[in-house]
C-alpha cells in the first residue's frame, strides 16, 4: 500500500502515476503500430492518403456508436438497440426526404428537416430505452435486445426490403464530404470523442457517470441525480447512434434495409479492447478511441489482403479474447 | 474553524445540540421498529448508541440522516428544523454518516471521492479539488495521498476518505456506524485519535458499536435502545458494565434456561478436533484456535459479527482455506478448502445467509431437501421420484415444514419454512457432524422452536453439532459454549444455564475492565 501514503506537502501529482495512468489507456498503441507495419508491408496501397482517409471514413460511423455505447457502459448499463437506431433513424429521415424513385415516401421534405428528424428519432428511442430500463426497471439486456430485433424488422417492413437512394446532397454531406482532405465524418467523430472525453473528465455530470457506474448507492447518497444521468446517457447514446447511421448512409449514398446489422459486435469489441469495463465505472474515451482505430486498421489491412469476411470476423473475435486475457492478467498483477 | 470553548474535549452544553430527536417513532408494516425515542448529541460530545441487533439503531440513523421519515416526533439539526426529504445537499451539510458498508467509489481517486458532486460550477476544477482535498487531509491530520485510487485503499483508509468527505462539507454532526468492525487494533487507536480531535473542534458524534469497551474509552454519554424503545441515557462514567448489559439484554431475560434437562455434556470421543486454526475471511479472522466437539455434544461458538466465529464454521466446512492449523473429523484430516469433499466425509452445513447459499429459490421443497442425497436416491443417474418424495416427506414431517405441496418453490415459503428446508437439506444425508450458523435469524418464534428442537434431537441421537451464533437464545440447545472475541477464544462455559451477562461481557470485551 505504499502508493496510498504520500507526502501531503508535494503539490504535484507524482509523475510515475500520471505515466502509469495514461499508459493503461494507451495499451493498444503497440498493437496499432504492429498492424500499421503489417499493413505497410502487405500492400503498397495501405500507406496512401486515399486509403487512410477511407479507413477514417469507414471507422467514423463505428466510432460514433462506440462513444454512445461507452457512455452507457460506464453507467453500468448496456444498449444493444444502438445498431438498430443506427439503421432505423436515418431510414425514417430519408424516407420522408427521398422521392418515390429512390423508394421514399414521396413527401420530399427539406433535407434539413430530414436530418432533424433523424436526430430526433435517435434521441427519442434512446430516451424510451432509458425510461423503461431506469424508471420501470426492465432488464437492459433483454429490453434493448427486443428493441434491436423489432426496430430492424420495422425498418425492413417499411422499406419493403428495398434500399433508399437518390438522397439530396445536404442529407449525405456528413458522410461523403471532405474538409482539408480528410472526411467530414472523421472530423466530427474526432470532435465527439474529444468533447465527450472532456465532458467525462471535467463536467460534474460526467463525473456522475463514473460515480454511478462505480457504486450506484454511493452516488445517490452523494446527491447525484442518478436516474436523470442514467436516462440522459441512453438518450445521448441514441442521438449519437443516429448520427453514426447518417454518416454511413452518406458514405455509400444508400440506406440498405439492413444498415447496422451486426454492428453492435464491433461496437462492444472496440469498447472492450479499449479498456471500458462492462461492469461500469472504469475506462476512458482515449481507450475507446484506440479500440476503434485498431479495429478499423485491422479490417482495412485484411481487406487489402483480400481476406474473406469470415476471417475478418474471426480476427475480431480473437482480438476481443486476446484483449480480455490481457486485462485479466494486468488486473491480476495489480491485485 | 476550531472552537475554543471545547478545547478540553468536554461536551459543550451552552450551544444547541448538533442533533436532537424528540419522541420519534417508526413503523414498518406491522412492526413498530422505533417507539418514542429521544436523543440529543451535543457539540464536542461523542454519544454512544447501544443496542443488540434489531434494537432500532439503524432506523434511528436513517431518520437522523434524512433517509427515513419518522411517523411521529420531530428531529432538529443544529437547533433547526431539518431540510425537506429531497434536499440531499442540505442534509449533507448538517449530518454525515460513515456506514458499515463503504460508500466510497472504488474507481475514483481519494480527492474526487471527498469532493464528489460538490463542484461549485458545472466544470470540475481538478487542480482546486486536489488542493482542497490535500488541505482537508492536512487540517485533520489524515495521512492519505489524495491521488490514490480508492480501490487501492485499505478499509481504514476508506473510512478516512468518508470522514474527510463529511468534514469537508462542514457537517458538525457525524455518525459512525460500527466503524471499528473491520479494523485491526492499531487502526482502531488511530481512529480514536481522529475522534478525539473532532470532539475538540466541536463536532458532535453519534457512535454505534458492539464493542462496549470502546464506548467507555471515547464516549461521554450512552443511549441504550432495546426492541425499538429508549431504555436509558446516562453519562458513561455513571454507568457500570452490569447496568449497561442489563439495559441491552433486559433484566427478566438475563438467564437462559436450557429447554431440555437431558442435555448435560457427556464427553464421548471427539468427532471434530480443531487445533491451531488460523484463518481469515470477510466475516472476520481467527488466530491459533483449538477446540473439540464430541459425539452427542452441541458446542456453541458465541461471538459478535466480525469476531471470527463464523469464519471457524466456514473453515470447517471447507469454504475458507485455513492459513494454518488442522481440522480432524474422527481423527482424519478434513481436506482444506473443498466443500464437496467435506460434505462427502459426513459434514452437514447450515449456512448463515440462507438466501445466498442455503437453497435454490426456484426449485420445489422436495428437490431442495433431496439436493444433498440425489446420489443415494438415484440409479445410474436417474433419480427415483418415489424415493425422493418419501425422503422429503419424512424430513418435512420432522421439521414441520408448511408448504402447499412438496413441489412449491421455496421462494414462496415464509422465512421460517425456508430455513427449515435449509436445515432439512443439511440433515438429509445423516451427517456425523452438523455445522450450523445462526440458524434462526429472521424466523418467527414457532419456527425457531421447531428448528432448535430438530437440531437438539439430532444431537441427542448421536450427532456432533457445532453451532455458531451471536444470538443467546439459540445457545440454549448447546451443552458447552466458547466465547470468541477478536479471533480468540476468551472464555469457556460448561454449565448451563448460561449467564447472559457473563457471555455478553466476554464477547464484548468487558471482562478485562469489569
Interface residues (C-beta under 8 A of the other chain):
Chain A: X1 X3 X4 X5 X6 X8 X11 X13 X14 X17 X201 X202 X203 X204 X205 X206 X207 X208 X210 X211 X213 X214 X215 X217 X218 X219 X221 X222 X223 X224 X281 X282
Chain B: X88 X89 X92 X102 X103 X104 X105 X106 X107 X108 X112 X116 X117 X119 X121 X122 X123 X124 X126 X130 X131 X134 X137 X138 X143 X144 X145 X146 X147 X148 X152 X153 X154 X157
